[in-house]
Amino acid sequence: MNQLYMSLNKAGFMYKEESNQETIDFILLETYENGTTHSVDVNTFEKLFEDIVENPSYKALSGLHTFKLEDVEYTMTSEEMGYQKYFDKWRELGLLN
């Protein structure tokens, strides 16, 4: 994932926030016309896509993923999770191959 994060950071899609004396990395997903943003913290992103951490290609990210949240296991596509449109955008921008 490091290469993906480096590409996203270079394109301005990564930022940091301080919380309880801890620095949290975020991925900016979308900025709305009213100026509000939609983002995901890197830890959550990695939990959802941990099955492809070694190869975060467009094809791998766009596939089916199994992850566990609060002791419940889920299997969903990136489309079902709401991430596909962001992967499509990153691919168009040359951030994913």
Beta strands, then each sheet from edge to edge (+ up, - down):
strand 1: 14-19
strand 2: 22-31
strand 3: 37-41
strand 4: 64-69
strand 5: 72-77
sheet 1: 1+ 2- 3+
sheet 2: 4+ 5-
end
